Amino acid sequence: MGVSSEIVNLYDTVYALLVMDERLRDSDKRLSARVWSTQLGGVALTKKISAYEFLCMYVDEKTSLYSQESIGRARRKVQEEYPHLRGSKWSERKEEEDRVKSVVSTTK
């Protein structure tokens, strides 16, 4: 699978998961766990591997597990394009961001 098709596949996966489960919209950890579980063939198959096996798969360049950074990046892109998929904490973070920006700009 080429890099561009992997990116599209991850984007589509993240979009579908955010539509299906609102809890994933505010948590990259939960979202990553769901993406990896999907990649590993579902919950039943994921339960059959040890944490050590998962970590070996995660760091092995030959496996196709997405990095947590890529999953978070895909989530941000999906939520930028589909604001209704933003989590409930988004407005709180945005308000805090604006407050910090104003403090930083006044201290320059």
Beta strands, then each sheet from edge to edge (+ up, - down):
end
